[in-house]
Amino acid sequence: MRDIVTIPFSGGDSLIIACDNSGAIGMKEQDHVHVPYETVAYYAFRVAAMECIAAGGDPISVLVHNFCGNEPWDELVGGIKQGLSELELADVSISGSTESNFQLLQSAIGLVVLGKKSSAKITDFALDNYLKFAVIGLPLVGNEVIEQNDQVAPLSIFREVSLIKGAMLWPVGSKGILYELNQMFPNEKITQDMVFTSVDIIKSAGPSTCFMACFQPDQEEILRKITGDLFHTLEIKK
């Protein structure tokens, strides 16, 4: 099951709703990770946008729930605009609300991405022996995201892979690759000893620093060309 809500429209199209949140990350003294608010919003947007796109949605709007104070608002919007630029998305509205009555000791935001999905898009597969898998990027969390930024799968690459017809994409979250594999194929029971890859399949991927791709064998060459050194083979053996 994807971390999204799907609301069908008459005619077959759907509204895709995806979200993410961030706590104790920002520029307040008691935050656990100190980074600019532009970075905080960029990575929160990244997670929600990847979930939306992976589910077949074309983002149309972003809503921000800001608990960092009035001052960081422009920075938060700037981080979202950076993500939209990397995804080559235009005409996406940004709005939201700020808690201005009370000051929190730590930074916190919530972010929602709304997208429209065409009825023609198919985004799920059944597990079979002909499918191939890869992890793009590495699972990173906390300060690793900044220190090993070259191992984070860029949004531009995620977008390009999403355009490969028939490939299924699945962002990896805080529960790790193995958990997400079982979400991808809920009718299967995939255990750690069934998965073969050089990547840690238990570790948190924080703000979706990596994603999985499920594809046909003849699509591997183009996928490797797009992703370069970020491509890590993954095999599932029943």
C-alpha positions in Angstrom: 0.0 0.0 0.0 1.3 3.4 -1.0 1.5 6.3 1.5 -1.1 8.2 -0.3 -4.9 8.7 -0.5 -6.6 8.2 -3.9 -10.0 9.9 -4.5 -11.6 8.8 -7.8 -13.4 11.4 -10.0 -16.2 10.6 -12.4 -14.6 9.8 -15.8 -11.9 7.7 -14.3 -9.3 10.3 -13.2 -8.3 10.5 -9.6 -7.0 13.0 -7.0 -3.8 11.8 -5.3 -3.0 13.2 -1.9 0.5 12.6 -0.4 2.1 14.2 2.7 5.2 14.3 4.8 6.3 16.0 8.0 9.5 17.2 9.7 10.3 17.7 13.4 13.3 19.0 15.3 15.1 19.8 12.0 15.8 23.5 11.3 17.4 26.5 12.9 16.0 26.5 16.4 18.5 26.0 19.3 16.8 22.8 20.4 16.6 21.2 17.0 18.4 17.9 16.6 19.6 18.6 13.1 20.6 22.2 12.2 19.9 23.1 8.5 18.4 26.1 6.8 14.6 26.1 6.5 14.9 26.0 2.7 16.5 22.6 3.1 13.8 21.5 5.5 11.0 22.3 3.1 12.9 20.9 0.1 13.2 17.5 1.6 9.6 17.4 3.0 8.4 18.4 -0.5 10.7 15.8 -2.0 9.0 12.9 -0.1 5.5 14.0 -0.7 6.1 14.8 -4.4 7.9 11.4 -5.0 5.0 9.5 -3.4 2.5 11.5 -5.5 4.4 10.9 -8.8 5.1 7.2 -8.0 1.3 6.8 -7.6 0.7 8.3 -11.0 -0.2 11.8 -9.9 0.9 15.0 -11.6 1.4 17.5 -8.8 -1.0 20.5 -9.0 -0.8 22.1 -5.5 1.4 22.2 -2.3 0.1 23.0 1.1 2.4 23.8 4.0 1.7 23.6 7.8 4.4 25.7 9.3 5.2 25.6 13.0 8.6 27.3 12.7 7.4 30.9 13.1 6.5 33.7 10.6 10.1 34.5 9.6 11.0 31.2 7.8 8.0 31.3 5.5 9.8 32.6 2.5 12.6 30.1 3.0 10.1 27.3 3.2 8.5 28.4 -0.1 12.0 28.7 -1.6 12.8 25.1 -0.8 9.5 23.9 -2.4 10.2 26.0 -5.5 13.6 24.4 -5.8 12.0 20.9 -5.8 9.4 22.0 -8.4 12.2 23.4 -10.6 14.1 20.1 -10.4 10.9 18.2 -11.4 10.4 20.7 -14.2 6.9 21.5 -12.8 5.3 24.9 -13.5 1.9 26.4 -12.4 1.8 24.5 -9.1 0.2 26.6 -6.5 1.8 26.9 -3.0 -0.2 27.9 0.1 -0.5 27.0 3.7 -0.8 28.2 7.3 1.6 29.4 10.0 1.2 28.9 13.8 1.9 32.5 14.9 0.1 32.6 18.2 2.7 30.4 20.1 6.4 29.8 19.6 7.6 26.1 19.6 11.0 25.2 21.1 11.7 23.0 18.0 11.0 23.4 14.3 8.2 21.5 12.7 6.4 21.5 9.4 3.8 19.3 7.6 3.5 19.3 3.9 0.8 18.0 1.5 1.1 17.5 -2.3 -2.1 17.2 -4.4 -1.8 15.6 -7.8 -4.1 14.5 -10.6 -3.9 11.0 -12.0 -5.1 10.0 -15.4 -7.1 6.8 -15.6 -4.7 5.6 -18.2 -1.7 5.3 -15.8 -0.9 1.9 -14.3 1.4 2.0 -11.3 1.3 -1.5 -9.7 2.6 -4.9 -10.7 2.3 -8.5 -9.5 5.5 -10.1 -8.4 6.9 -12.6 -10.9 10.2 -14.1 -11.9 10.6 -11.9 -15.0 10.6 -8.6 -13.3 13.9 -6.8 -12.3 14.5 -4.5 -9.4 17.0 -1.8 -8.5 17.6 0.7 -5.7 18.4 4.2 -6.9 20.5 6.1 -4.3 21.3 5.0 -0.8 19.2 5.0 2.4 20.4 8.0 4.5 19.0 9.7 7.5 19.8 12.8 9.7 23.1 14.5 9.0 24.0 11.7 6.5 21.6 13.4 4.1 23.9 16.5 4.0 27.2 14.7 4.4 26.6 12.1 1.7 24.4 14.3 -0.6 26.1 12.7 -3.7 24.4 9.4 -2.8 20.9 11.0 -2.6 18.8 10.2 -5.7 18.1 13.6 -7.3 14.5 14.6 -8.1 15.5 15.2 -11.7 16.5 11.5 -12.0 13.4 10.4 -10.2 11.3 12.4 -12.7 13.2 10.9 -15.7 12.8 7.3 -14.5 9.1 8.0 -13.9 8.7 8.6 -17.6 9.9 5.1 -18.5 6.7 3.5 -19.7 5.6 0.5 -17.6 8.2 0.9 -14.8 7.0 1.0 -11.3 8.6 3.4 -8.8 8.5 3.2 -5.0 10.1 5.8 -2.7 11.7 4.3 0.4 10.8 5.9 3.7 11.9 5.7 7.3 11.0 2.0 7.7 13.5 0.8 5.0 13.6 -1.1 1.8 12.4 -4.5 3.2 9.3 -2.9 4.6 8.6 -1.1 1.4 9.0 -4.3 -0.7 6.2 -5.8 1.4 4.1 -2.7 0.7 4.7 -3.0 -3.0 3.6 -6.7 -3.0 1.1 -7.0 -0.1 0.1 -10.5 -1.2 3.6 -11.8 -0.7 5.7 -12.3 2.5 9.2 -11.1 1.6 11.8 -11.8 4.3 15.3 -10.5 4.7 16.9 -13.7 3.5 15.0 -13.5 0.2 16.5 -10.1 -0.8 20.0 -9.8 -2.3 21.6 -6.4 -2.8 24.6 -4.4 -1.6 22.3 -1.9 0.0 21.2 -2.0 3.7 17.5 -3.1 3.4 16.6 -2.4 7.0 18.0 1.1 7.4 15.8 4.3 7.3 16.0 6.2 4.1 15.0 9.5 5.9 13.5 11.9 3.3 13.3 9.2 0.6 17.0 9.5 -0.3 16.5 6.4 -2.4 13.7 4.8 -4.3 13.1 1.3 -5.8 12.4 0.7 -9.5 10.6 -2.4 -10.8 11.0 -2.9 -14.5 11.1 -5.2 -17.5 14.6 -6.8 -18.3 14.8 -4.8 -21.6 14.5 -1.6 -19.7 17.6 -2.1 -17.5 20.0 -0.5 -20.0 18.1 2.8 -20.2 17.6 2.8 -16.4 21.4 2.4 -15.8 22.1 5.1 -18.3 19.8 7.6 -16.4 20.9 6.7 -12.9 24.7 6.0 -13.3 26.5 5.1 -10.1 23.3 5.5 -8.1 22.0 2.2 -9.6 22.1 -0.8 -7.2 20.8 -4.2 -8.3 18.3 -5.9 -6.0 17.0 -9.5 -6.4 14.1 -11.2 -4.8 14.4 -15.0 -4.6 11.3 -16.9 -3.4 
